[in-house]
Amino acid sequence: MARYRFHCTNGYECVLDAKGADIRQPSRLTDRARRVAHAVMGSDARTDWSQWQVTVHDLKGRRVLLQPFPVAAQAA
């Protein structure tokens, strides 16, 4: 099991994940990133998330995944 941090940014603003999450299978990183994006979108009144993305890093600071926020959720 490895720990990853799921940071969110639009290139100007950041929502940092200081704690991270233990993920058993790297194939589940995409699902976790999607859940993190939805949580951030639900915690802020902002309406334009089109430039936001989740950047997933291992504990050595290496980026292992870059995933845009889900566009379909913006229309909902």
MDTraj code that builds the backbone (N, CA, C; nanometers):
import mdtraj as md
import numpy as np

residues = "MET ALA ARG TYR ARG PHE HIS CYS THR ASN GLY TYR GLU CYS VAL LEU ASP ALA LYS GLY ALA ASP ILE ARG GLN PRO SER ARG LEU THR ASP ARG ALA ARG ARG VAL ALA HIS ALA VAL MET GLY SER ASP ALA ARG THR ASP TRP SER GLN TRP GLN VAL THR VAL HIS ASP LEU LYS GLY ARG ARG VAL LEU LEU GLN PRO PHE PRO VAL ALA ALA GLN ALA ALA".split()
xyz = np.array([
    [0.0849, -0.1167, 0.0000],
    [0.0000, 0.0000, 0.0000],
    [0.0897, 0.1234, 0.0000],
    [0.0501, 0.2216, -0.0774],
    [0.1278, 0.3449, -0.0861],
    [0.0386, 0.4641, -0.0533],
    [0.1003, 0.5698, -0.0046],
    [0.0262, 0.6919, 0.0279],
    [0.0476, 0.7931, -0.0845],
    [-0.0622, 0.8563, -0.1229],
    [-0.0601, 0.9576, -0.2273],
    [-0.1291, 1.0833, -0.1762],
    [-0.0873, 1.1966, -0.2317],
    [-0.1521, 1.3239, -0.1996],
    [-0.2254, 1.3721, -0.3238],
    [-0.3457, 1.4258, -0.3013],
    [-0.4343, 1.4675, -0.4096],
    [-0.4538, 1.6185, -0.4010],
    [-0.3684, 1.6924, -0.4713],
    [-0.3760, 1.8381, -0.4711],
    [-0.4639, 1.8839, -0.5868],
    [-0.5337, 1.9953, -0.5668],
    [-0.6188, 2.0508, -0.6709],
    [-0.5713, 2.1921, -0.7027],
    [-0.5685, 2.2257, -0.8318],
    [-0.5218, 2.3582, -0.8721],
    [-0.5801, 2.3992, -1.0063],
    [-0.5834, 2.5308, -1.0256],
    [-0.6168, 2.5850, -1.1572],
    [-0.4951, 2.6581, -1.2140],
    [-0.3826, 2.6440, -1.1502],
    [-0.2603, 2.7105, -1.1914],
    [-0.2341, 2.8384, -1.1140],
    [-0.3370, 2.8895, -1.0466],
    [-0.3244, 3.0118, -0.9679],
    [-0.3611, 2.9886, -0.8212],
    [-0.4610, 2.9067, -0.7988],
    [-0.5077, 2.8738, -0.6648],
    [-0.4840, 2.7253, -0.6405],
    [-0.4697, 2.6887, -0.5135],
    [-0.4447, 2.5486, -0.4791],
    [-0.5286, 2.5064, -0.3593],
    [-0.5692, 2.3815, -0.3625],
    [-0.6258, 2.3143, -0.2462],
    [-0.5312, 2.1978, -0.2214],
    [-0.4522, 2.2093, -0.1154],
    [-0.3486, 2.1100, -0.0884],
    [-0.3992, 1.9988, 0.0021],
    [-0.3534, 1.8817, -0.0249],
    [-0.3857, 1.7630, 0.0546],
    [-0.2638, 1.7296, 0.1404],
    [-0.2628, 1.7781, 0.2633],
    [-0.1479, 1.7570, 0.3515],
    [-0.1429, 1.6155, 0.4077],
    [-0.2581, 1.5527, 0.4231],
    [-0.2643, 1.4200, 0.4845],
    [-0.2405, 1.3080, 0.3832],
    [-0.3061, 1.3154, 0.2704],
    [-0.2956, 1.2105, 0.1701],
    [-0.3871, 1.0934, 0.2010],
    [-0.3773, 0.9911, 0.1192],
    [-0.4606, 0.8718, 0.1355],
    [-0.3807, 0.7492, 0.0950],
    [-0.4019, 0.6414, 0.1678],
    [-0.3388, 0.5140, 0.1341],
    [-0.4205, 0.4465, 0.0250],
    [-0.3552, 0.4112, -0.0827],
    [-0.4208, 0.3457, -0.1967],
    [-0.3495, 0.2129, -0.2199],
    [-0.4263, 0.1055, -0.2177],
    [-0.3678, -0.0282, -0.2362],
    [-0.3291, -0.0548, -0.3814],
    [-0.4158, -0.0156, -0.4726],
    [-0.3922, -0.0437, -0.6138],
    [-0.3822, 0.0874, -0.6912],
    [-0.2724, 0.1112, -0.7598],
    [-0.2581, 0.2343, -0.8373],
    [-0.3713, 0.2560, -0.9385],
    [-0.4367, 0.1492, -0.9813],
    [-0.5473, 0.1626, -1.0761],
    [-0.6660, 0.2378, -1.0144],
    [-0.6671, 0.2521, -0.8827],
    [-0.7768, 0.3227, -0.8150],
    [-0.7489, 0.4719, -0.7958],
    [-0.6332, 0.5183, -0.8407],
    [-0.5997, 0.6595, -0.8256],
    [-0.6980, 0.7497, -0.8998],
    [-0.7403, 0.7078, -1.0183],
    [-0.8332, 0.7880, -1.0976],
    [-0.9663, 0.8044, -1.0257],
    [-1.0192, 0.6980, -0.9687],
    [-1.1457, 0.7069, -0.8948],
    [-1.1322, 0.7978, -0.7743],
    [-1.0225, 0.7855, -0.7012],
    [-1.0016, 0.8703, -0.5838],
    [-0.9868, 1.0166, -0.6258],
    [-0.9156, 1.0429, -0.7340],
    [-0.8999, 1.1799, -0.7838],
    [-1.0353, 1.2392, -0.8214],
    [-1.1216, 1.1598, -0.8820],
    [-1.2554, 1.2061, -0.9184],
    [-1.3359, 1.2414, -0.7932],
    [-1.3264, 1.1593, -0.6892],
    [-1.3981, 1.1871, -0.5642],
    [-1.3451, 1.3137, -0.4966],
    [-1.2142, 1.3324, -0.5014],
    [-1.1544, 1.4537, -0.4441],
    [-1.2040, 1.5767, -0.5202],
    [-1.2071, 1.5699, -0.6521],
    [-1.2565, 1.6826, -0.7323],
    [-1.4007, 1.7161, -0.6956],
    [-1.4853, 1.6159, -0.6833],
    [-1.6259, 1.6400, -0.6455],
    [-1.6357, 1.7018, -0.5067],
    [-1.5523, 1.6574, -0.4141],
    [-1.5544, 1.7131, -0.2785],
    [-1.5142, 1.8604, -0.2795],
    [-1.4114, 1.8934, -0.3558],
    [-1.3678, 2.0337, -0.3638],
    [-1.4759, 2.1181, -0.4301],
    [-1.5361, 2.0669, -0.5353],
    [-1.6429, 2.1402, -0.6044],
    [-1.7629, 2.1630, -0.5128],
    [-1.7904, 2.0673, -0.4254],
    [-1.9035, 2.0792, -0.3349],
    [-1.8773, 2.1711, -0.2167],
    [-1.7502, 2.2029, -0.1919],
    [-1.7165, 2.2857, -0.0762],
    [-1.6960, 2.4323, -0.1113],
    [-1.7148, 2.4686, -0.2365],
    [-1.6882, 2.6052, -0.2815],
    [-1.8023, 2.6500, -0.3733],
    [-1.8414, 2.7765, -0.3620],
    [-1.9528, 2.8299, -0.4419],
    [-1.9116, 2.8667, -0.5843],
    [-1.7874, 2.8505, -0.6160],
    [-1.7369, 2.8817, -0.7507],
    [-1.8186, 2.8042, -0.8552],
    [-1.8370, 2.8632, -0.9722],
    [-1.9146, 2.7949, -1.0756],
    [-1.8304, 2.7481, -1.1943],
    [-1.7137, 2.8045, -1.2128],
    [-1.6307, 2.7654, -1.3265],
    [-1.5122, 2.6825, -1.2775],
    [-1.5200, 2.5555, -1.3012],
    [-1.4135, 2.4628, -1.2612],
    [-1.3366, 2.4126, -1.3833],
    [-1.3574, 2.4735, -1.4979],
    [-1.3021, 2.4209, -1.6228],
    [-1.1492, 2.4177, -1.6270],
    [-1.0824, 2.5009, -1.5516],
    [-0.9360, 2.5037, -1.5528],
    [-0.8737, 2.4244, -1.4383],
    [-0.9568, 2.3646, -1.3553],
    [-0.9064, 2.2931, -1.2374],
    [-0.8702, 2.1492, -1.2707],
    [-0.7717, 2.0982, -1.1987],
    [-0.7292, 1.9599, -1.2153],
    [-0.6781, 1.9057, -1.0824],
    [-0.6803, 1.7755, -1.0729],
    [-0.6245, 1.7070, -0.9561],
    [-0.4867, 1.6564, -0.9962],
    [-0.3871, 1.6915, -0.9174],
    [-0.2531, 1.6390, -0.9399],
    [-0.2215, 1.5437, -0.8250],
    [-0.1922, 1.4210, -0.8595],
    [-0.1669, 1.3168, -0.7599],
    [-0.0167, 1.2949, -0.7514],
    [0.0345, 1.3001, -0.6271],
    [0.1782, 1.2859, -0.6040],
    [0.2047, 1.1744, -0.5042],
    [0.3148, 1.1032, -0.5266],
    [0.3564, 1.0053, -0.4258],
    [0.4297, 1.0802, -0.3146],
    [0.4722, 1.0104, -0.2118],
    [0.5350, 1.0769, -0.0979],
    [0.6745, 1.1307, -0.1275],
    [0.7299, 1.0944, -0.2411],
    [0.8587, 1.1519, -0.2829],
    [0.8380, 1.2792, -0.3633],
    [0.7110, 1.3167, -0.3846],
    [0.6802, 1.4387, -0.4581],
    [0.6667, 1.4211, -0.6076],
    [0.6778, 1.2986, -0.6553],
    [0.6643, 1.2738, -0.7994],
    [0.5189, 1.2735, -0.8392],
    [0.4862, 1.3446, -0.9466],
    [0.3490, 1.3433, -0.9969],
    [0.3250, 1.2122, -1.0697],
    [0.2184, 1.1428, -1.0291],
    [0.1865, 1.0138, -1.0897],
    [0.0572, 1.0185, -1.1707],
    [-0.0208, 1.1259, -1.1542],
    [-0.1462, 1.1384, -1.2285],
    [-0.1856, 1.2847, -1.2346],
    [-0.2366, 1.3260, -1.3486],
    [-0.2929, 1.4589, -1.3675],
    [-0.4299, 1.4394, -1.4302],
    [-0.5334, 1.4800, -1.3587],
    [-0.6695, 1.4548, -1.4059],
    [-0.7539, 1.5819, -1.3965],
    [-0.8137, 1.6249, -1.5074],
    [-0.9009, 1.7423, -1.5035],
    [-1.0251, 1.7153, -1.4176],
    [-1.0793, 1.8224, -1.3627],
    [-1.2064, 1.8089, -1.2894],
    [-1.3128, 1.7612, -1.3878],
    [-1.4104, 1.6845, -1.3404],
    [-1.5154, 1.6325, -1.4304],
    [-1.6036, 1.7442, -1.4840],
    [-1.6107, 1.7556, -1.6155],
    [-1.6883, 1.8607, -1.6811],
    [-1.8381, 1.8376, -1.6634],
    [-1.8821, 1.7134, -1.6669],
    [-2.0251, 1.6840, -1.6568],
    [-2.0823, 1.7342, -1.5248],
    [-2.0063, 1.7299, -1.4192],
    [-2.0535, 1.7741, -1.2888],
    [-2.0771, 1.9240, -1.2856],
    [-2.0094, 1.9998, -1.3714],
    [-2.0260, 2.1436, -1.3746],
    [-2.1632, 2.1821, -1.4269],
    [-2.2155, 2.1043, -1.5186],
    [-2.3449, 2.1357, -1.5775],
    [-2.4592, 2.0990, -1.4850],
    [-2.4338, 2.0085, -1.3914],
    [-2.5387, 1.9612, -1.3007],
    [-2.5763, 2.0646, -1.1972],
])
top = md.Topology()
chain = top.add_chain()
for i, resn in enumerate(residues, 1):
    res = top.add_residue(resn, chain, resSeq=i)
    for name in ("N", "CA", "C"):
        top.add_atom(name, md.element.get_by_symbol(name[0]), res)
traj = md.Trajectory(xyz[None], top)
